[in-house]
Amino acid sequence: MNYKKVDLSFQSCDAEYKDSQVVLFSAPLDTTTSYRPGTRFAGNAIRVESVGIEWYSVYKDMDLKDYKTSDIGDLDIPMGDVKTSLDIIYETAKSIIKDNKKVMMVGGEHLVTYPVVKAYHEKYKDLKIIHLDAHTDLRDEFLGMKLSHATVIKRCYDLVGDNNIYQFGIRSGDKHEFEFANAGHTYMEKFTIDTLEKIIDEIKDFPVYITIDLDVLDPSVFPGTGTPEPGGISYKELLHATKLFEKLNNIVGADIVELAPKIDPTEVSTAVAAKTLREMILLLHQ
C-alpha cells in the first residue's frame, strides 16, 4: 500500500513509504480512557516537540537521518467508535507488515496495541511480547467492556497464550490480575526491570513485539499521563531497557502509548516521549 507524505512528520522521518524500512504512525484513540483523557493528542504533540531534539542518539551512536523511516501521520479514526477504530489500526498494521516493513506506533490509549499485535500474530505464531507498564492490563473486562485500555494485555494473551508475555515495572492492578499472572500465564516483574536481561537472553531468537506504556516511568519523570502511578522506574532505567533490547535478534515492531500531553503544561512529558520514540525507531533499524 502507498501512503502520502504528511505535512508534519517526526524529525527526519520523511522517507517515501516505498523506500522505508520502518513506518511510523499514530493512533489517536482514547475512547475507553477511564480517568484523565487526552492521549489522542500525543502523536502530533510529539511531532512538534521533535523539532527540539537531536537526530543523533548518543546512546546508540546512530542518527535518524541515516535511516529510511516513513511517518504516515495520525490515522483517521472515528471518535467514539472503538471497533471501527481498532479495525483501521489493524488494517494499517497488516498492510505495513505485508510490505515487509516494521510498525512503530504512537498511542493513543494502550488499547491500540491489541490490533497491531493481532496483525503480527497472524504472521508470527511464536510471537513474544515485552510489556513495560505501571499497570497489569489483564482484566477480562472493565466497566462492562472487553475492549479497554485495562484489558489490552488480556486480549493479547488470548491471541498468544501462556508463556509469551513478559511484563515489567508493574505496580497497579486488581488482585485477580496478579493472581492470573502468578498462575504462570504471563511473566511479571513487579516494580522494576531487573530481570529483563535474563528474559531477553531466553527469547532473543523469537519474533518480539515491544509495547511501552510510558506510565512505567515515575510521575516525577513523566506526569503527562492519564493514570500516573508513584514508584515507577527512572528514565535512565528505561534507556537501559532500550539498550538491552539491542540483544534481541528479531524485533518485529513496537509502540509507545499513554502520553496525554495537555496534562503536563511544562511539556517535559512530551519531550521524554519524543526522545523515547527516537530510541525506539533506531532500535527497529538495527
N, C-alpha and C positions, 0 to 999 in steps of 0.2 A: 504494500500500500504506500502511496505517496502522501506526504504531508507538506503543506506550505510552511515557509518560514514565518515565524511570528515577529511582530514589531519589537516586543520586549523579550529578551532572552537572558538566561543566566550566564553571566560572564562572557566567555568566548565560545559558548556552546551554540554556535550558529552555523554548523555544517549542514549541507543538504542532507535530507533524510537518507537518500540512496547511498551516500558516502559514509554514513556514520556507523560507528561500532556500538555506541551507547545512545539510547533515546530517552530523553528526559521529558516527563510531562507531570502536570499537577492535577489532582483530582479534588475539586473544591466542594467536598461533601461534608457537612456537619449536621445532618438532619437528625441523627439519633443521639447527639451530644446531650448528656443528662445533667450537666452542671453549667459551666461557662462556655458559651458558643463562640465561634469566630475563626475556626480553623479553615473555613472556606477561603479566607483571605491570605493564607500562608504563601501560596505559590508565587503570586506577583509581588508580595512584600519581600520575599527572598530575592527575587529577580532585581528589584530596585536596590536592595541592600548590597547585591553583589558588585555594584559599581565601586564600593568602598573596600573590597577585599582583594588581596593579591591573587593573580592567576597561578602563581608558583607556590607549591606546598613545600615548606622547609622540612616537614615531617617525612615526606615521601621522596623528596628530590625529584619531583615531577611538575610539569607545567600544563595547565589545562589547554593552552593554545597549541600544544604539540599533538593533540589527540582530536579525533573526529567525533564530536558529540552534537546531536541534533536536539534542540529544545522545541517541542511542538506546542508548548503553552498549556493553558488551562483547558481541560476537556469541557465541552459544552454539555453539561448535565442539568436535568430538570430539578429545580429546587423542590424538596418535599417528596419526591418520588424515589424511594430507596431502591426498589427493584430495578427500575429503568436505569438509574444512575450506576448501579453495580453492573448491569448488562453492558453499558457503554464502556466502563473501565475494563471489563473482561474482554470485550471485542477488540479494544485498543491494544491491550497487552498481548492477546492472541496473535494479532496481525504483526506486531513487532517481533514476537518470538518466531513466527513463521518465516520472517525475513532474516532470521539468524542474527538478530541484534539483541542487546541486553536492555532490559527495562530498568530505569531509575525513576521512581515515582516519588512525588512530594504530596503528602496529605494536606488538608483534609483530616477528618477523624480516622481512627485506626481501622474502622470497618473497611476502608478502601483496600486494605491488604488482601482481604479474602478473595476477591475476583482475580487478582493478579496471581496469587498462589494457585487458584483453580486452573488458570491458563497454563502455568508452569507444570503443575502436576499432571496435566494431560500429556505433556511431552516427557517428563521425568518421573516415572512411577516410584523411584527410590529417592525422591526429593527430601532433603533435610531442611529444617527451618531454625535459624538462630533468631531469638526474640529478646531484645533488650527493652525493658519497660519497668515502670513502677507497679503496674497492675497485672494481675493474673490473666484477665480477659478470658476466663474459662467457664463463665456461666453458660448454661444451655439456653437460657432466655433471660431477658432483662426488661422489666416493665411490660411483660407480655410479648416481647419481640424476640424472635430467633436471630434476626439480623440486627446487630447493635455493636457499638464500639466496645461494649462489655462482653460480647460473645465471640469476638472475631477469632481468637485463637482456638476456641472450641470448634468453630466452624472449619478452621484449617485442620484441626485434629480429625474431624470427621472425614476429611479427604485423605490425610497421610497416615493416620493411625498411630499406634503405640511406638515409642522409642524413636520418634523422628522430629520432635520439637524440643528445643533447648532454650530454657528461659533464664534470664539473668537480671539481677537488680530488683527483683520482685519484692514489694513490701506492702501491698494492699490488695485486699480481695475478700470475698466471703469465705467462711471456714470450709465449706464443702468444696470450693475450688482448690484449696491447698490439699484437702484430702484426696481429691481426684488426681492431682499431680503426684502426691506422695504414694499413691497406689501403683505408681510405675507407668502411668500413661504419658507423662512428659518428664523431662529432666528439669529440675528447678533449683537455681542457686539464689537463695534469698539475700537481699540487701546488696550483694557485691557481684563482681565478675571474676572472682578469684580462681574459679576452676575452668575459665574459658579456654585457656591454652590446652588443658588436658582434653577437653571435648573436641577442640579443633584438630588435635592430633588423631583422634578417633574417626573423624568424619571427613578428613581433608580430601579424600578421593571421591567423595559423593558430590552430586549436584547440590548446591546450597543456596537458599534464598535468605537474605538478611532483612529483618524488619526492626527498625529502631523507633520506638516511641520516645520522643525527646524528653518526656517527663521522667525517664530513667535518671536524668540529671537532677541534682538537688535544686529546689526552688530558689536558693540563693544564687545559683548559676543561671537558672532558666525559669523565671517566674511566669513567662508568657505562655501558659498552657491551661487547658480547661479544668484539669483535676490535679493540681500540684500536691505532691506528697513529700514531706520532710524526710530526711535521712537518705537522700539519693547519692549517686556517685558524683565525683568531680569531673570537670571537663578533661583533665589530664588522664583520668581513668578511661573516659570514652575514647580519647586519642589512642591510648594503649590498646584498647579493643580493636580499633581500626588497623593498627599495626599488626596485631595478632591475626586478623582476617587475611593478611597477605599470605599466610601459610596455607590457606585453602586453595586447592588446585582447580576448582570449578565453581566459582561464584556465578550463578546464572542471572541474578537480578537482586534488586534491593529497593527499600523505601525508607524515608523518614517521614514521620507523621506527628500530628498534635501540636504544632505551633499555632497559637492564637495570637497573632501579632498585636492586635489592638489592646490586649490586656496589659501589655508591657509598654507604657508610653516612652520609656527610655530607648526602646528598640534594641536593647542588648540581646534579648532572646532571639530576635530576628538575625542579628549578626552571628550569634552562636549557631543557629540553624544553617545559615549560608556557608559558614566555614566547614560545618559538618558535611554539608552537601558536596562541597568541593572535594573533601577527602573521600567520600563515597564514590563520586564519579571517577576519580583517579583510580580507586581500588578496582572498579569494574573494568578499567582499561588495562590492568596488569595481567 
